[in-house]
Each structure stands twice: as structure tokens, then as C-alpha cells.
Amino acid sequence: MTHFRTPLSLLACAALTACAVGPDYVRPSAPISPTYKEVAGWTPAAPADALDRGDWWSLFGDPVLNGLAARAQVSNQNIVAAEAAYRQARAMVAEQRAALFPTVSLTGSGSRSGDGGGGGTIIVNPDGSTSGGVGGASQRSTFRATLGATWEPDVWGRIRRTIEGARASAQASEADLANATLSAQGELAVNYFGLREADAEIALDQANVDGNQRTTDITRNRVNAGTVPRSDLLQAETQLANAKAELVAAQQQRATFEHAIAVLVGEAPGNFSLPAAAWISTAPAIPPGVPSTLLQRRPDIAAAERQMAAANAQIGIARSAYFPSLTLNGSYGYASGALQGLFGASNNLWSYGLSAAETLFDGGARKAQVKGARATYDQTVALYRQTVLTALQGVEDQLAAARSLEAQYVLRQQASASADAAAVMAENQYRAGTISYVEVFTAQTAAYSARTALAQAQVQRQTTAIALIQALGGGWHEPAR
């Protein structure tokens, strides 16, 4: 093996001291405002997807939602697919890293050959076998055992840039997994609260049906008594039928939400049911001291930043094509005409060599590849900056919506309470015969609309909180109210 020491030492030194061609990655700047416009006191953020988001859905204080979120994290098929893609990306990193090391192979063979004879002299072959002869067939046996190695030293850094790009792609895949998880959890929470709002509307619609049924019965009795015209009964029956139609529509909407939740937790809709339960209408408060470093946790920003790093590595890979490729080959083994004594010192065979290849003319192909790699990198930079801008817009939008909905909710509560009181008063006055049915119809319609608007305001506050959590890339650990 002393024959291999000099070339191996030279190539190892060359590989270790070589520099990777192409630009080293530096994260470009992104347009970030000094503060959030909609909430004072927040500070700038830079993308870094390394913080623990925690079980953000627990902020809503709903144990049923907590259980569903845990199931989705394990059984949601989009999350499963994203996790498999991440494992595939990590395997690619290991595959590319393997190219830094030599490839070693062991081969063995044995063969026997001959011809039909025809005379001739006996020939002693270099490996000890014989062939030829007079008046008979010639035969030859050959046995070989060889250990070979091939190594392409990474003198110009092409392999290291490839590993760098694969590692960045794997990190982007990891961020995609986080994004898929956050998206599935957010969609689950939105559908869950939509279902609970549908439960509340079903209760409102049932109460509306019951109230209209009472009013219709009263009106029918009064028509039979001749104290009101039949047109009042027709109006009452029309309102009752519309109330029943609203109830059926709410039930259908609930079924749609239930089916969506089933798919999100990895269940067939036919095997999944979620019984009606009290709606916990908690909406997490927005802590004024929440730092905008939460924006650093957005997985889509992290993925876009890692894609830039991968594209930057491709520039170095393209530039390495300008330099010659070097390959070291070596083998050591034995060959003999007899199996016995194959590994004797006299049967020893060895070889080593260095090969180099360089493209002298390619019609500008390498130059075009470098330009293409730079253009791809510039594209990823623009997409990264656009992702940051979109993220900032999303946070600002949800902050403004949360503040507005909080004020609207208080007003909706006041409106619903006043409309309910007016409806009760109108029904009593109609019983007493002091007002017409038109006024009862108007008051009941207004009360129903106000109660429905209040329920919708409640679910909008919760879905806006979910959207804000997603816009920030995760939840904040503050007590909910």
C-alpha cells in the first residue's frame, strides 16, 4: 500500500485546503417597518424559524378543540405528506454528503475457458495459467480478487456547494412542514368554531321557530274570533315557514363543518360525529407587549429564506464547471490460474492513477448556466422580500380587524338586548290588541337579526384571533379572557 501514499496525501491536502467557488450566502435585507401601525409598542422582526410555538389553540380554553388539534397533528394527511417530504430532503443531504468520501468496491471472479485444439505450443501466462498445446484442446483457468477505490476530491467545492444547497432545501422543507401543520391546525380551529356558531344559530333558529309558532297560534285564534283579518295569519304563516327554512339551512351548514373537521383529523366523514355542546366563545386578548419577534416564527418566511440559500449554492455549483474534474482510481488484488495459492505474494496486482477532464469549448453553456443560477437567486430574493411584506400586511390587517371586532361585539350585545326587549313588548301588545301584526313581525325580525349578528360577531372575533396567530407564525402565551 506504500504505492498509494504519495498521491493520496497530495490529493487529500488539495481537497482540504481548496476553496469553494461561488459567493458565500449572506441573507439579504427585507423591508420591515420600525413598528406595527395598528398596535403601538411592537418592535421590528427578522425571519428565524427556531422558536417553539406551543399549543396555541389552548388559548381559546376549549377542551374539545384541544383534543381535535392533537389528532390533526398526528393524522392529518397533508401534515403526514409534508413530514415525508422533509424526511426525503434530509435523506438527500446524506446522499450528497456521501460524495465527499471514496467509493470502495470488492470484486471476485473465477472462469475457465478453452478451444477445440489444433496444435501449438504450451504458453505460460503471466498469471501462472497455461494455454495452447500440441494435438489437443487448450484450456485456461483464471481467478481474481480485487479491492478497488474511486475518489473525486472536492478541490473546487462543487460537492460542498451541493451539500450546502441540499441542506438549505431540507431546512426549507422543514419550514414547509411547520407551515402545513400551522395551516391545518388553523383550518381546524376555524371550522370548529364555525360548527359551534352553527350550533348557536340552530338554537336561535329553533327558538325563532317556537316563537313564530306561538305567534301564529295566537293569530289563528284571533282570526277565528274575528278580531284580526286573515292577512295577519298569512303573514304569520309566511314568517314561520321562513324560520323553519333558516333552521334547515343552519343544520346543513353544521354538517358541512363537521365533514371538514373529520377530514382534517384524518377520519372518513361517515365515521365521524361531533355532538352539539356549549360554545366557549373565548377570544384571546392581544397583549400590548407582544413583541414582533413572533413574526420571526412564520414558517413561510423561513422557507423563503432557506430557498435563497439553496439558490445561492447553485451559483457555486454552476461556476465549478469552469474548473477541471479530478478523479483518483486505485486497485489492489490477486490473480492466478489456480484457486489454491491465489493470495500468494507472487500473484499480487495493483494499480493507481489520476485522471483529469476539462471542457475546452461548450458554446457558452457554462456561462449561461451561471447566469441562469444568478437569475434564479435574484428571483428567490424578490420572493423572500414579497413574503415578508405580505406577512407584515397580514399582521396589520388582523390587528385592525381584532380591534374593530372587539368594539363591534360590545355594540352587537347592546343591539341584541334592545331588540329582544322590543320583540317581547311587541308580542305582549299584540296579545292585548293594541298594535297590528306588522309591528310584531318587524320587531321579531329585528330581534332575530340582532341575535344572529351577535353570534356572527363572536365567531368573527375567534377566527380573527386564529388568523392573527397564523400571521404571527404561532401563539402568544398570555391568559385568555
MOZIGI-V406045 format. One record per pair of residues at least 24 apart in sequence whose C-alpha atoms are under 8 Angstrom apart, sorted by the first residue. I is the first residue (numbers start at 1). GAP is how many residues later the second one is. If there is no record, write none. Layout:
i & gap
I & GAP
I & GAP
//
This chain:
i & gap
4 & 326
4 & 348
11 & 142
12 & 141
14 & 139
14 & 141
15 & 138
15 & 139
15 & 140
16 & 139
17 & 138
18 & 136
18 & 137
18 & 138
18 & 139
19 & 136
19 & 137
19 & 138
20 & 135
20 & 136
20 & 137
20 & 138
20 & 140
20 & 141
20 & 296
21 & 135
21 & 136
21 & 137
21 & 295
21 & 296
21 & 298
21 & 299
22 & 291
22 & 293
22 & 294
22 & 295
22 & 297
22 & 298
23 & 289
23 & 290
23 & 292
23 & 293
24 & 288
24 & 289
25 & 284
25 & 287
25 & 288
27 & 278
27 & 282
28 & 353
29 & 356
30 & 354
30 & 355
30 & 358
31 & 354
31 & 357
31 & 358
32 & 356
32 & 357
32 & 360
36 & 360
37 & 359
38 & 358
38 & 361
38 & 362
39 & 249
39 & 360
40 & 248
41 & 247
41 & 248
42 & 246
42 & 247
42 & 248
42 & 249
42 & 250
43 & 248
43 & 249
43 & 250
44 & 248
44 & 249
45 & 247
45 & 248
45 & 249
45 & 250
45 & 251
46 & 247
46 & 249
46 & 250
47 & 248
47 & 249
47 & 250
47 & 251
47 & 254
47 & 255
47 & 258
48 & 248
48 & 249
48 & 250
48 & 254
49 & 126
49 & 247
49 & 248
49 & 249
49 & 250
49 & 252
49 & 253
50 & 247
51 & 246
53 & 244
53 & 420
53 & 421
53 & 422
53 & 423
54 & 420
54 & 421
55 & 420
56 & 413
56 & 418
56 & 419
56 & 420
56 & 421
57 & 132
57 & 418
59 & 225
59 & 418
59 & 419
59 & 420
59 & 421
60 & 220
60 & 221
60 & 222
60 & 223
60 & 224
60 & 420
61 & 219
61 & 221
61 & 419
62 & 218
65 & 124
65 & 127
68 & 120
68 & 197
69 & 116
69 & 119
69 & 120
69 & 196
71 & 194
71 & 195
72 & 112
72 & 113
72 & 116
72 & 192
72 & 193
72 & 194
73 & 108
73 & 112
73 & 192
74 & 191
75 & 189
75 & 190
75 & 191
76 & 108
76 & 187
76 & 188
76 & 189
76 & 190
77 & 187
77 & 189
78 & 102
78 & 106
79 & 98
79 & 101
79 & 102
79 & 105
82 & 91
82 & 94
82 & 95
82 & 98
83 & 91
83 & 94
85 & 88
86 & 84
86 & 87
86 & 88
86 & 91
89 & 77
89 & 78
89 & 80
89 & 81
89 & 84
90 & 77
90 & 80
92 & 74
93 & 70
93 & 73
93 & 74
93 & 77
96 & 63
96 & 66
96 & 67
96 & 70
97 & 62
97 & 63
97 & 66
99 & 53
99 & 60
100 & 52
100 & 53
100 & 54
100 & 59
101 & 50
102 & 47
102 & 48
102 & 49
102 & 50
103 & 46
103 & 47
103 & 48
104 & 43
104 & 44
104 & 45
104 & 46
105 & 42
105 & 43
105 & 44
106 & 39
106 & 40
106 & 41
106 & 42
107 & 37
107 & 38
107 & 39
107 & 40
108 & 35
108 & 36
108 & 37
108 & 38
109 & 34
109 & 35
109 & 36
110 & 31
110 & 32
110 & 33
110 & 34
111 & 30
111 & 31
111 & 32
112 & 27
112 & 28
112 & 29
112 & 30
113 & 26
113 & 27
113 & 28
114 & 24
114 & 25
114 & 26
115 & 24
127 & 208
127 & 209
127 & 210
127 & 220
128 & 208
128 & 209
128 & 210
129 & 207
129 & 208
129 & 209
130 & 207
140 & 197
141 & 196
141 & 197
142 & 193
142 & 194
142 & 195
142 & 196
143 & 192
143 & 193
143 & 194
143 & 195
143 & 196
143 & 199
144 & 189
144 & 190
144 & 191
144 & 192
144 & 198
145 & 188
145 & 189
145 & 190
146 & 185
146 & 186
146 & 187
146 & 188
147 & 184
147 & 185
147 & 186
148 & 181
148 & 182
148 & 183
148 & 184
149 & 180
149 & 181
149 & 182
150 & 177
150 & 178
150 & 179
150 & 180
151 & 176
151 & 177
151 & 178
152 & 173
152 & 174
152 & 175
152 & 176
153 & 173
153 & 174
153 & 175
156 & 164
156 & 167
157 & 159
157 & 160
157 & 163
158 & 158
158 & 159
158 & 162
159 & 158
161 & 152
161 & 153
161 & 155
161 & 156
162 & 151
162 & 152
162 & 155
164 & 146
164 & 149
165 & 144
165 & 145
165 & 146
165 & 147
165 & 148
165 & 149
166 & 144
167 & 143
168 & 138
168 & 139
168 & 141
168 & 142
169 & 137
169 & 138
169 & 141
171 & 132
171 & 135
172 & 130
172 & 131
172 & 132
172 & 133
172 & 134
172 & 135
173 & 130
174 & 129
175 & 124
175 & 125
175 & 127
175 & 128
176 & 123
176 & 124
176 & 127
178 & 121
179 & 119
179 & 120
179 & 121
182 & 288
182 & 291
182 & 292
183 & 287
184 & 80
186 & 280
186 & 281
186 & 284
188 & 73
188 & 76
189 & 274
189 & 277
190 & 272
190 & 273
190 & 276
191 & 66
191 & 67
191 & 69
191 & 70
192 & 65
192 & 66
192 & 69
193 & 266
193 & 269
193 & 270
194 & 60
194 & 63
194 & 265
195 & 58
195 & 59
195 & 62
195 & 63
196 & 80
196 & 81
196 & 82
196 & 83
197 & 82
197 & 258
197 & 259
197 & 262
198 & 52
198 & 53
198 & 55
198 & 56
199 & 51
199 & 55
199 & 77
199 & 78
199 & 80
200 & 79
200 & 255
201 & 46
201 & 49
201 & 251
201 & 254
202 & 45
202 & 48
202 & 49
204 & 244
204 & 247
204 & 248
205 & 38
205 & 39
205 & 41
205 & 42
205 & 45
206 & 38
206 & 41
208 & 35
208 & 240
209 & 31
209 & 34
209 & 35
209 & 38
212 & 24
212 & 27
212 & 28
212 & 31
213 & 27
215 & 212
216 & 24
218 & 213
232 & 205
232 & 206
236 & 205
239 & 202
281 & 177
281 & 178
281 & 181
282 & 180
282 & 198
282 & 199
283 & 178
283 & 179
283 & 182
283 & 197
283 & 198
284 & 178
284 & 181
284 & 195
284 & 196
284 & 197
285 & 193
285 & 194
285 & 195
285 & 196
287 & 191
290 & 186
294 & 178
294 & 179
294 & 180
295 & 96
295 & 176
295 & 177
295 & 178
296 & 176
296 & 177
297 & 175
297 & 176
297 & 177
298 & 172
298 & 173
298 & 174
298 & 175
298 & 176
299 & 174
300 & 87
301 & 83
301 & 86
301 & 87
304 & 76
304 & 79
304 & 80
304 & 83
305 & 76
305 & 79
307 & 73
308 & 69
308 & 72
308 & 73
308 & 76
311 & 62
311 & 63
311 & 65
311 & 66
311 & 69
312 & 61
312 & 62
312 & 65
314 & 59
315 & 55
315 & 58
315 & 59
318 & 48
318 & 51
318 & 52
318 & 55
319 & 47
319 & 51
321 & 45
322 & 36
322 & 37
322 & 44
323 & 35
324 & 32
324 & 33
324 & 34
324 & 35
325 & 31
325 & 32
325 & 33
326 & 28
326 & 29
326 & 30
326 & 31
327 & 27
327 & 28
327 & 29
328 & 24
328 & 25
328 & 26
328 & 27
329 & 24
329 & 25
329 & 26
391 & 80
391 & 81
394 & 74
394 & 77
395 & 73
395 & 76
395 & 77
398 & 66
398 & 67
398 & 69
398 & 70
398 & 73
399 & 69
401 & 63
402 & 59
402 & 62
402 & 63
405 & 52
405 & 55
405 & 56
406 & 55
408 & 49
409 & 45
409 & 48
409 & 49
412 & 38
412 & 41
412 & 42
412 & 45
413 & 41
415 & 35
416 & 31
416 & 34
416 & 35
416 & 38
419 & 24
419 & 27
419 & 28
419 & 31
420 & 24
420 & 27
422 & 25
423 & 24
//
